[in-house]
Amino acid sequence: MALKKLAFIFLAVIISGCAASDKDSLTPDENRQNPGQTASEPDFYNYQVAEVLSPNALTLSQLQAKYKTHFMFNSPEKQRQIALTFDDGPDLKYTPQILNILRKHHVKATFFLTGSHAKAHPNMVKRIVKEGHVIGNHSYNHPNLLELSDPVFQEEINKTNKILQTITGRSPRLMRPPYGFINEQQLQWLIGQEFKIINWNVDSFDWKVNSSEEVKKNILDHVTPGSIILQHSTNSETVDALPTIIKTLRAKKMRFVTVPELLNIPAYHQ
């Protein structure tokens, strides 16, 4: 019990450390990566902390290999297509600015929305869909899913999908776990509910860095054909970096598509 309690405390410190910044973001989303890993090689070293709670748990890499048609980090196809994704929204400050930029540059993206923010800002959810972007499920309260019982975890997903369906008439089949954390039992349940679980292979670290220049570098230095790029629709660094990212990648003949287009999977339940 002492070891389990210590692990929870350590994990809570890590996650609260992500949130303890002077940045404008609503909720920083993804976990810190091992400093020895590049942004295009997700290793999710915090997941090893979580493994203390369940010593026999598979790592995210092992889960991805085992469930590769349902748990996806990027496209195996080497076509010059990439997917921009934005987590944690919507909000009323930065999400509209991101949508304006995407519309100006004729780019379609994928927004992984939390149920609580979608419920608070339904008109922004409607705008995202109306402008041709895809929405996905990012849980209701943005918890670390590894800490949840099965009923609470399932309610996080079901509640969010019901909210999004009520607002838009569409029930997402894409799900992104907060912080990138998920276990095998949760994956199996999601697969049984016909979800595709989407992580990423390029991290902008926009929740962590202090300048748009760092965001640009984190993305542009690591993008390859088939990349899924993690960003957030709730901070100024993303807004400032986005036009240059789009222009630079377009100049390299990359084509921007939604996650369902990139992976050739359905976006919504029928």
Number of C-alpha atoms within 10 A of each C-alpha: 7 7 10 13 11 13 17 17 11 15 18 13 13 16 18 12 13 17 17 12 14 8 18 14 23 17 18 27 26 25 20 22 18 14 9 8 12 16 23 21 16 20 20 20 16 19 23 17 16 23 16 15 18 13 10 8 17 17 20 22 15 12 18 18 13 13 16 13 13 21 22 21 23 22 20 12 12 11 13 16 20 26 28 22 24 23 25 31 27 30 21 15 13 21 24 18 17 22 21 14 17 18 13 10 12 12 19 21 23 24 30 26 28 27 27 18 20 22 18 13 16 18 14 21 23 15 14 22 15 11 16 14 18 21 29 29 30 27 28 24 16 19 17 19 21 19 14 13 11 14 8 12 18 17 14 22 20 18 16 27 25 16 20 25 15 13 18 18 11 18 22 24 23 27 22 25 23 26 21 21 21 22 18 17 11 17 19 14 13 19 17 9 12 16 24 23 25 20 26 23 23 26 25 26 25 30 28 23 15 15 14 19 14 17 24 22 13 20 24 17 12 17 19 20 18 24 26 30 24 22 28 30 29 29 23 22 28 27 22 18 20 19 16 14 17 21 13 14 18 12 10 10 12 20 17 20 21 24 31 18 14 21 19 10 14 16 21 17 13 8
